[in-house]
Amino acid sequence: MALVRWSPVSRMLSQWPDLWDEDFMSGIQSGSSNNLDVYETKDEVVVKANVAGVKEEDVDLTFEKGVLWIKAQASEEDSDQDKKHYSKASWSYSYKVAVPGLIDMSQEPQAKIKNGVVSINFKKSEATKPRKLKIQK
């Protein structure tokens, strides 16, 4: 039987999750990516952001120098003198995102809110759309 040196630190480190391990990082990423989506279609760049609980008139959208800033906030107060009850709640959202690609600045972006999600559609410039090329003989 061979003697094995006892090392509590190395044992503890071997049980610690690896920072770069896929399983360890998946839990962190899934929780933080639910609030903002940015993607491209053939003709548009689309930005979707969670603004749940905020009325349409309390959402402020600013697009300047290729950066979209979405700000939304709401508050709610409730009091009942008979039950000596008072409650106050507030929601606040702020997103800043650089809109990728070349946007057609001559067309106004389309913004709408549905089910607590604001969607902003930017039309792409004709120069960025894919084109079919012909092979010359």
PAGU-117856 format. One record per residue: x, y, z of N, C-alpha, C in turn; residue number from 1; residue in three letters. Coordinates in Angstrom, 3 decimals, decimal comma, always signed. Layout:
{pt {X Y Z} {X Y Z} {X Y Z} NUM ALA};
...
END
This chain:
{pt {+0,844 -1,165 +0,000} {+0,000 +0,000 +0,000} {+0,900 +1,242 +0,000} 1 MET};
{pt {+0,572 +2,179 -0,873} {+1,380 +3,394 -0,993} {+0,741 +4,515 -0,181} 2 ALA};
{pt {+1,579 +5,379 +0,327} {+1,094 +6,543 +1,052} {+0,752 +7,647 +0,050} 3 LEU};
{pt {-0,402 +8,302 +0,272} {-0,844 +9,392 -0,593} {-0,946 +10,641 +0,266} 4 VAL};
{pt {-0,322 +11,695 -0,215} {-0,322 +12,946 +0,542} {-1,718 +13,575 +0,505} 5 ARG};
{pt {-2,196 +13,994 +1,660} {-3,517 +14,615 +1,764} {-3,398 +16,099 +1,481} 6 TRP};
{pt {-4,217 +16,600 +0,543} {-4,183 +18,010 +0,170} {-5,622 +18,525 +0,076} 7 SER};
{pt {-6,113 +19,152 +1,149} {-7,512 +19,597 +1,136} {-7,795 +20,667 +0,089} 8 PRO};
{pt {-6,828 +21,523 -0,240} {-7,046 +22,590 -1,212} {-7,249 +22,010 -2,610} 9 VAL};
{pt {-6,421 +21,076 -3,023} {-6,573 +20,498 -4,359} {-7,881 +19,720 -4,477} 10 SER};
{pt {-8,297 +19,083 -3,403} {-9,577 +18,365 -3,438} {-10,728 +19,354 -3,586} 11 ARG};
{pt {-10,667 +20,457 -2,860} {-11,721 +21,467 -2,938} {-11,769 +22,082 -4,342} 12 MET};
{pt {-10,608 +22,382 -4,926} {-10,569 +22,965 -6,261} {-11,057 +22,001 -7,332} 13 LEU};
{pt {-10,829 +20,722 -7,151} {-11,282 +19,750 -8,145} {-12,800 +19,638 -8,167} 14 SER};
{pt {-13,473 +20,005 -7,079} {-14,927 +19,939 -7,030} {-15,577 +21,258 -7,438} 15 GLN};
{pt {-14,811 +22,326 -7,535} {-15,324 +23,631 -7,926} {-15,667 +23,608 -9,410} 16 TRP};
{pt {-16,818 +24,197 -9,839} {-17,156 +24,159 -11,274} {-16,169 +24,969 -12,105} 17 PRO};
{pt {-15,845 +24,433 -13,255} {-14,940 +25,109 -14,165} {-15,666 +26,290 -14,805} 18 ASP};
{pt {-15,078 +27,476 -14,769} {-15,704 +28,681 -15,279} {-16,028 +28,565 -16,761} 19 LEU};
{pt {-15,214 +27,856 -17,507} {-15,414 +27,762 -18,955} {-16,244 +26,558 -19,348} 20 TRP};
{pt {-16,690 +25,807 -18,391} {-17,496 +24,626 -18,670} {-18,851 +25,045 -19,234} 21 ASP};
{pt {-19,310 +24,380 -20,276} {-20,575 +24,715 -20,935} {-21,750 +24,697 -19,964} 22 GLU};
{pt {-21,834 +23,668 -19,119} {-22,959 +23,551 -18,201} {-22,969 +24,680 -17,180} 23 ASP};
{pt {-21,809 +25,093 -16,720} {-21,727 +26,161 -15,729} {-22,182 +27,487 -16,329} 24 PHE};
{pt {-21,746 +27,805 -17,546} {-22,079 +29,078 -18,175} {-23,504 +29,122 -18,711} 25 MET};
{pt {-24,125 +27,997 -19,031} {-25,463 +28,010 -19,608} {-26,487 +28,566 -18,637} 26 SER};
{pt {-26,344 +28,314 -17,368} {-27,273 +28,851 -16,384} {-27,174 +30,348 -16,267} 27 GLY};
{pt {-25,984 +30,892 -16,408} {-25,783 +32,337 -16,318} {-26,342 +33,015 -17,566} 28 ILE};
{pt {-26,078 +32,474 -18,728} {-26,494 +33,114 -19,960} {-27,997 +33,089 -20,147} 29 GLN};
{pt {-28,663 +31,998 -19,784} {-30,093 +31,911 -20,029} {-30,861 +32,930 -19,213} 30 SER};
{pt {-30,398 +33,271 -18,034} {-31,107 +34,231 -17,210} {-30,925 +35,655 -17,683} 31 GLY};
{pt {-29,814 +35,967 -18,313} {-29,558 +37,347 -18,696} {-29,961 +37,656 -20,128} 32 SER};
{pt {-30,275 +36,663 -20,941} {-30,576 +36,930 -22,335} {-32,068 +37,003 -22,621} 33 SER};
{pt {-32,906 +36,939 -21,611} {-34,348 +36,956 -21,834} {-34,906 +38,347 -22,039} 34 ASN};
{pt {-34,147 +39,392 -21,790} {-34,686 +40,731 -21,820} {-34,487 +41,475 -23,129} 35 ASN};
{pt {-33,508 +41,095 -23,931} {-33,193 +41,847 -25,144} {-32,798 +40,890 -26,267} 36 LEU};
{pt {-33,411 +41,076 -27,430} {-33,076 +40,302 -28,625} {-32,750 +41,271 -29,753} 37 ASP};
{pt {-31,669 +41,001 -30,459} {-31,304 +41,761 -31,655} {-31,013 +40,742 -32,740} 38 VAL};
{pt {-31,730 +40,858 -33,859} {-31,483 +39,927 -34,953} {-31,780 +40,603 -36,289} 39 TYR};
{pt {-31,295 +39,973 -37,348} {-31,477 +40,501 -38,692} {-32,321 +39,548 -39,508} 40 GLU};
{pt {-33,192 +40,124 -40,335} {-33,892 +39,364 -41,359} {-33,334 +39,831 -42,704} 41 THR};
{pt {-33,943 +39,385 -43,780} {-33,458 +39,770 -45,111} {-33,542 +41,283 -45,330} 42 LYS};
{pt {-34,619 +41,909 -44,841} {-34,850 +43,329 -45,115} {-34,735 +44,246 -43,902} 43 ASP};
{pt {-34,622 +43,673 -42,691} {-34,699 +44,502 -41,490} {-33,703 +44,072 -40,417} 44 GLU};
{pt {-33,453 +45,006 -39,510} {-32,785 +44,708 -38,244} {-33,854 +44,920 -37,183} 45 VAL};
{pt {-34,043 +43,905 -36,331} {-35,118 +43,933 -35,347} {-34,525 +43,932 -33,945} 46 VAL};
{pt {-35,034 +44,816 -33,093} {-34,651 +44,869 -31,683} {-35,928 +44,662 -30,871} 47 VAL};
{pt {-35,900 +43,676 -29,975} {-37,032 +43,416 -29,088} {-36,548 +43,486 -27,652} 48 LYS};
{pt {-37,329 +44,176 -26,805} {-36,926 +44,349 -25,411} {-38,129 +44,163 -24,487} 49 ALA};
{pt {-37,879 +43,572 -23,332} {-38,902 +43,360 -22,320} {-39,176 +44,673 -21,590} 50 ASN};
{pt {-40,441 +45,107 -21,601} {-40,871 +46,279 -20,834} {-42,180 +45,952 -20,113} 51 VAL};
{pt {-42,254 +44,747 -19,568} {-43,481 +44,257 -18,934} {-43,918 +45,168 -17,800} 52 ALA};
{pt {-45,222 +45,448 -17,758} {-45,794 +46,255 -16,694} {-45,745 +47,745 -16,936} 53 GLY};
{pt {-45,201 +48,176 -18,076} {-45,077 +49,604 -18,373} {-46,041 +49,959 -19,507} 54 VAL};
{pt {-46,777 +51,071 -19,319} {-47,707 +51,531 -20,357} {-46,933 +52,097 -21,540} 55 LYS};
{pt {-47,579 +52,078 -22,695} {-46,949 +52,546 -23,939} {-46,450 +53,984 -23,822} 56 GLU};
{pt {-47,197 +54,850 -23,172} {-46,799 +56,256 -23,063} {-45,612 +56,472 -22,117} 57 GLU};
{pt {-45,265 +55,466 -21,318} {-44,127 +55,577 -20,404} {-42,847 +54,944 -20,956} 58 ASP};
{pt {-42,868 +54,546 -22,223} {-41,683 +53,980 -22,880} {-41,073 +55,064 -23,757} 59 VAL};
{pt {-39,782 +55,314 -23,573} {-39,067 +56,340 -24,327} {-38,017 +55,665 -25,206} 60 ASP};
{pt {-38,086 +55,918 -26,508} {-37,142 +55,346 -27,474} {-36,330 +56,471 -28,103} 61 LEU};
{pt {-34,997 +56,327 -28,084} {-34,112 +57,313 -28,695} {-33,112 +56,571 -29,577} 62 THR};
{pt {-33,004 +57,010 -30,842} {-32,032 +56,428 -31,769} {-31,122 +57,546 -32,241} 63 PHE};
{pt {-29,839 +57,436 -31,858} {-28,880 +58,478 -32,204} {-27,519 +57,852 -32,484} 64 GLU};
{pt {-26,928 +58,215 -33,617} {-25,596 +57,758 -34,025} {-25,463 +56,239 -33,985} 65 LYS};
{pt {-26,496 +55,530 -34,443} {-26,456 +54,072 -34,512} {-26,725 +53,351 -33,211} 66 GLY};
{pt {-27,067 +54,078 -32,154} {-27,330 +53,462 -30,851} {-28,787 +53,693 -30,475} 67 VAL};
{pt {-29,475 +52,609 -30,138} {-30,862 +52,670 -29,688} {-30,889 +52,618 -28,171} 68 LEU};
{pt {-31,621 +53,558 -27,558} {-31,760 +53,588 -26,107} {-33,235 +53,438 -25,788} 69 TRP};
{pt {-33,552 +52,382 -25,056} {-34,923 +52,110 -24,635} {-34,999 +52,345 -23,136} 70 ILE};
{pt {-35,866 +53,287 -22,740} {-36,067 +53,570 -21,318} {-37,554 +53,424 -21,019} 71 LYS};
{pt {-37,864 +52,718 -19,943} {-39,260 +52,539 -19,554} {-39,332 +52,463 -18,039} 72 ALA};
{pt {-40,363 +53,116 -17,489} {-40,521 +53,010 -16,051} {-41,973 +53,234 -15,679} 73 GLN};
{pt {-42,384 +52,562 -14,626} {-43,748 +52,664 -14,120} {-43,725 +52,460 -12,614} 74 ALA};
{pt {-44,731 +52,999 -11,974} {-44,863 +52,779 -10,535} {-46,340 +52,625 -10,210} 75 SER};
{pt {-46,580 +51,985 -9,093} {-47,945 +51,674 -8,684} {-48,051 +51,844 -7,177} 76 GLU};
{pt {-49,063 +52,570 -6,753} {-49,289 +52,749 -5,323} {-50,688 +52,273 -4,978} 77 GLU};
{pt {-50,824 +51,674 -3,806} {-52,112 +51,177 -3,351} {-52,202 +51,405 -1,852} 78 ASP};
{pt {-53,283 +52,045 -1,418} {-53,462 +52,231 +0,021} {-54,921 +51,988 +0,378} 79 SER};
{pt {-55,123 +51,452 +1,537} {-56,455 +51,169 +2,056} {-56,486 +51,606 +3,513} 80 ASP};
{pt {-57,190 +52,701 +3,782} {-57,228 +53,252 +5,132} {-57,954 +52,330 +6,109} 81 GLN};
{pt {-58,951 +51,572 +5,630} {-59,690 +50,665 +6,521} {-58,803 +49,554 +7,050} 82 ASP};
{pt {-57,873 +49,062 +6,222} {-57,003 +47,949 +6,622} {-55,615 +48,413 +7,036} 83 LYS};
{pt {-55,402 +49,734 +7,013} {-54,080 +50,293 +7,336} {-52,997 +49,643 +6,472} 84 LYS};
{pt {-53,284 +49,614 +5,178} {-52,409 +48,949 +4,209} {-51,892 +49,973 +3,205} 85 HIS};
{pt {-50,604 +49,895 +2,916} {-50,000 +50,743 +1,898} {-48,932 +49,934 +1,180} 86 TYR};
{pt {-48,950 +49,974 -0,135} {-47,902 +49,282 -0,897} {-47,499 +50,150 -2,086} 87 SER};
{pt {-46,254 +50,005 -2,445} {-45,724 +50,754 -3,580} {-44,786 +49,831 -4,346} 88 LYS};
{pt {-44,935 +49,816 -5,660} {-44,069 +48,992 -6,511} {-43,617 +49,841 -7,688} 89 ALA};
{pt {-42,448 +49,530 -8,209} {-41,968 +50,258 -9,385} {-41,193 +49,312 -10,295} 90 SER};
{pt {-41,222 +49,644 -11,580} {-40,492 +48,903 -12,603} {-39,654 +49,897 -13,381} 91 TRP};
{pt {-38,459 +49,497 -13,737} {-37,590 +50,360 -14,509} {-36,745 +49,505 -15,451} 92 SER};
{pt {-36,727 +49,892 -16,707} {-35,941 +49,187 -17,713} {-35,088 +50,207 -18,461} 93 TYR};
{pt {-33,870 +49,836 -18,775} {-32,998 +50,680 -19,581} {-32,085 +49,780 -20,407} 94 SER};
{pt {-32,164 +49,935 -21,712} {-31,331 +49,157 -22,625} {-30,646 +50,120 -23,590} 95 TYR};
{pt {-29,371 +49,908 -23,832} {-28,642 +50,626 -24,877} {-28,005 +49,575 -25,761} 96 LYS};
{pt {-28,278 +49,656 -27,053} {-27,746 +48,661 -27,968} {-27,332 +49,348 -29,268} 97 VAL};
{pt {-26,160 +48,963 -29,771} {-25,701 +49,437 -31,074} {-26,400 +48,603 -32,141} 98 ALA};
{pt {-27,110 +49,259 -33,020} {-27,857 +48,563 -34,070} {-26,878 +48,184 -35,176} 99 VAL};
{pt {-26,752 +46,877 -35,470} {-25,755 +46,441 -36,456} {-26,189 +46,717 -37,892} 100 PRO};
{pt {-25,224 +46,778 -38,786} {-25,497 +46,913 -40,207} {-25,753 +48,346 -40,632} 101 GLY};
{pt {-25,961 +48,511 -41,927} {-26,282 +49,833 -42,474} {-27,795 +49,984 -42,526} 102 LEU};
{pt {-28,291 +50,970 -41,793} {-29,720 +51,215 -41,695} {-30,103 +52,292 -42,704} 103 ILE};
{pt {-31,273 +52,131 -43,325} {-31,794 +53,143 -44,242} {-32,352 +54,292 -43,404} 104 ASP};
{pt {-31,597 +55,388 -43,324} {-31,978 +56,513 -42,471} {-33,130 +57,332 -43,058} 105 MET};
{pt {-33,481 +57,109 -44,326} {-34,586 +57,855 -44,930} {-35,939 +57,315 -44,468} 106 SER};
{pt {-35,967 +56,107 -43,912} {-37,217 +55,517 -43,437} {-37,241 +55,486 -41,919} 107 GLN};
{pt {-38,377 +55,890 -41,373} {-38,564 +55,911 -39,922} {-38,685 +54,480 -39,398} 108 GLU};
{pt {-37,964 +54,128 -38,326} {-38,118 +52,796 -37,733} {-39,541 +52,603 -37,209} 109 PRO};
{pt {-40,039 +51,392 -37,307} {-41,381 +51,069 -36,833} {-41,280 +50,478 -35,429} 110 GLN};
{pt {-42,023 +51,064 -34,478} {-41,999 +50,592 -33,091} {-43,412 +50,253 -32,641} 111 ALA};
{pt {-43,533 +49,120 -31,939} {-44,830 +48,738 -31,385} {-44,624 +47,910 -30,122} 112 LYS};
{pt {-45,641 +47,922 -29,265} {-45,594 +47,157 -28,018} {-46,731 +46,148 -28,033} 113 ILE};
{pt {-46,391 +44,892 -27,716} {-47,397 +43,839 -27,639} {-46,980 +42,866 -26,542} 114 LYS};
{pt {-47,868 +42,606 -25,608} {-47,631 +41,663 -24,506} {-46,381 +41,992 -23,694} 115 ASN};
{pt {-46,135 +43,268 -23,447} {-44,998 +43,671 -22,618} {-43,653 +43,640 -23,313} 116 GLY};
{pt {-43,645 +43,527 -24,642} {-42,399 +43,513 -25,410} {-42,463 +44,614 -26,461} 117 VAL};
{pt {-41,474 +45,498 -26,444} {-41,392 +46,537 -27,465} {-40,530 +46,008 -28,610} 118 VAL};
{pt {-41,024 +46,177 -29,844} {-40,302 +45,743 -31,044} {-40,019 +46,958 -31,913} 119 SER};
{pt {-38,770 +47,107 -32,306} {-38,369 +48,203 -33,179} {-37,756 +47,583 -34,424} 120 ILE};
{pt {-38,339 +47,912 -35,588} {-37,870 +47,370 -36,864} {-37,201 +48,480 -37,666} 121 ASN};
{pt {-35,928 +48,280 -38,000} {-35,159 +49,211 -38,819} {-35,017 +48,612 -40,215} 122 PHE};
{pt {-35,343 +49,383 -41,234} {-35,166 +48,920 -42,619} {-33,686 +48,977 -42,974} 123 LYS};
{pt {-33,204 +47,920 -43,639} {-31,816 +47,888 -44,088} {-31,646 +48,718 -45,352} 124 LYS};
{pt {-30,467 +49,244 -45,518} {-30,114 +49,963 -46,726} {-30,001 +48,965 -47,882} 125 SER};
{pt {-30,311 +49,412 -49,076} {-30,231 +48,532 -50,250} {-28,813 +48,004 -50,460} 126 GLU};
{pt {-27,816 +48,768 -50,054} {-26,421 +48,357 -50,250} {-26,060 +47,137 -49,411} 127 ALA};
{pt {-26,764 +46,910 -48,313} {-26,420 +45,781 -47,442} {-27,189 +44,509 -47,772} 128 THR};
{pt {-28,201 +44,615 -48,611} {-28,992 +43,431 -48,955} {-28,192 +42,532 -49,887} 129 LYS};
{pt {-28,364 +41,220 -49,753} {-27,620 +40,297 -50,619} {-28,042 +40,438 -52,089} 130 PRO};
{pt {-27,074 +40,274 -52,965} {-27,334 +40,350 -54,415} {-26,786 +39,087 -55,070} 131 ARG};
{pt {-27,449 +38,682 -56,131} {-26,970 +37,569 -56,943} {-25,916 +38,108 -57,908} 132 LYS};
{pt {-24,825 +37,404 -58,014} {-23,750 +37,809 -58,919} {-23,710 +36,880 -60,118} 133 LEU};
{pt {-23,379 +37,438 -61,259} {-23,257 +36,638 -62,471} {-21,785 +36,399 -62,752} 134 LYS};
{pt {-21,482 +35,217 -63,204} {-20,116 +34,884 -63,583} {-19,913 +35,307 -65,039} 135 ILE};
{pt {-18,895 +36,107 -65,261} {-18,647 +36,594 -66,620} {-17,770 +35,602 -67,354} 136 GLN};
{pt {-18,042 +35,448 -68,621} {-17,303 +34,498 -69,467} {-16,210 +35,179 -70,230} 137 LYS};
END
